[in-house]
Amino acid sequence: MLEQFIEFILPHIISLLELMGIFVVAWSALSAFWQYLQNTFCHKQYAFQFNLANGLATGLEFKMAAEILKTVLVREMSELLILGAVILLRALLSALIHFELKATQHQAPNEPDTK
């Protein structure tokens, strides 16, 4: 009974997490592009690279949470290997983005208040 409930509800939760990650990445990209345009044409000083990297890292965390939940539904070893490779690639991307965040944070520590 519990196993059937998990098999029914888990795909919905995974889809929701995937959508949340997509939304965070898309919103961060649009916001960073707007800040880039303001930097270029209005001569403002937004740290859009830091904001974009931060949004990408956050979106990637949602996507990795979905991948981790997918491990509950794995039935065959080949599925587990593919899922493990995806998780490994996303973890490497996350580490790279966090490295970029630290480098960008040291480069532009004074960001103006956007509110």
C-alpha positions as CSV (number, residue, x, y, z in Angstrom):
1,M,0.0,0.0,0.0
2,L,2.7,2.5,1.0
3,E,4.9,1.5,-2.0
4,Q,2.0,2.1,-4.4
5,F,1.4,5.5,-2.8
6,I,5.1,6.4,-3.2
7,E,5.1,5.2,-6.8
8,F,2.0,7.4,-7.5
9,I,3.0,10.6,-5.7
10,L,6.8,10.7,-6.3
11,P,6.7,11.4,-10.0
12,H,4.5,14.5,-9.3
13,I,6.9,15.7,-6.6
14,I,9.9,15.1,-9.0
15,S,8.1,17.0,-11.8
16,L,7.4,19.9,-9.4
17,L,11.0,20.1,-8.3
18,E,12.1,20.0,-12.0
19,L,9.7,22.9,-12.8
20,M,10.9,24.9,-9.8
21,G,14.5,24.5,-10.9
22,I,13.6,25.5,-14.5
23,F,11.7,28.6,-13.2
24,V,14.7,29.7,-11.0
25,V,17.2,29.3,-13.8
26,A,14.9,31.2,-16.3
27,W,14.1,34.0,-13.9
28,S,17.8,34.4,-12.9
29,A,18.8,34.5,-16.6
30,L,16.1,37.1,-17.4
31,S,17.0,39.2,-14.4
32,A,20.8,39.0,-15.1
33,F,20.1,40.0,-18.7
34,W,18.1,43.0,-17.6
35,Q,20.9,44.0,-15.2
36,Y,23.4,43.6,-18.0
37,L,21.4,45.9,-20.2
38,Q,21.2,48.5,-17.4
39,N,25.0,48.2,-16.9
40,T,25.6,48.7,-20.6
41,F,23.2,51.4,-21.5
42,C,22.4,53.2,-18.2
43,H,25.9,52.9,-16.8
44,K,24.8,51.2,-13.6
45,Q,26.9,48.9,-11.6
46,Y,25.0,45.7,-11.0
47,A,26.9,42.4,-10.2
48,F,24.8,40.5,-12.8
49,Q,27.4,37.7,-13.2
50,F,27.2,37.0,-9.5
51,N,23.4,37.1,-9.5
52,L,23.2,34.8,-12.5
53,A,25.7,32.3,-11.0
54,N,23.7,32.3,-7.8
55,G,20.5,31.7,-9.6
56,L,22.0,28.9,-11.6
57,A,23.4,27.2,-8.5
58,T,20.0,27.5,-6.8
59,G,18.2,26.1,-9.8
60,L,20.7,23.3,-10.1
61,E,20.0,22.3,-6.4
62,F,16.3,21.9,-7.2
63,K,17.2,19.7,-10.2
64,M,19.6,17.6,-8.1
65,A,16.9,17.1,-5.5
66,A,14.6,15.7,-8.2
67,E,17.4,13.4,-9.4
68,I,18.0,12.1,-5.9
69,L,14.3,11.4,-5.5
70,K,14.3,9.5,-8.8
71,T,16.7,7.0,-7.2
72,V,13.7,5.7,-5.2
73,L,11.9,4.6,-8.4
74,V,14.9,2.9,-10.0
75,R,14.3,-0.8,-10.9
76,E,17.3,-1.8,-12.9
77,M,21.0,-1.3,-12.6
78,S,21.3,0.4,-16.0
79,E,18.8,3.1,-14.8
80,L,20.9,3.5,-11.7
81,L,24.1,4.0,-13.7
82,I,22.5,6.6,-15.9
83,L,21.0,8.4,-12.9
84,G,24.3,8.3,-11.1
85,A,26.0,9.8,-14.1
86,V,23.5,12.6,-14.2
87,I,23.9,13.3,-10.5
88,L,27.7,13.3,-10.9
89,L,27.5,15.8,-13.8
90,R,25.1,18.1,-11.9
91,A,27.3,17.9,-8.8
92,L,30.4,18.9,-10.9
93,L,28.4,21.8,-12.4
94,S,27.3,22.9,-9.0
95,A,30.9,22.8,-7.7
96,L,32.0,24.8,-10.8
97,I,29.3,27.4,-10.3
98,H,30.1,27.8,-6.6
99,F,33.8,28.3,-7.6
100,E,32.7,31.0,-10.0
101,L,30.5,32.6,-7.3
102,K,33.4,32.9,-5.0
103,A,35.6,34.3,-7.7
104,T,32.9,36.8,-8.8
105,Q,32.2,37.7,-5.2
106,H,35.8,38.8,-4.6
107,Q,35.8,40.7,-7.9
108,A,32.7,42.8,-7.3
109,P,31.9,43.0,-3.5
110,N,30.0,46.3,-3.7
111,E,26.7,45.8,-5.3
112,P,24.2,48.6,-5.3
113,D,20.8,48.2,-3.7
114,T,18.3,47.2,-6.3
115,K,15.2,48.0,-4.3
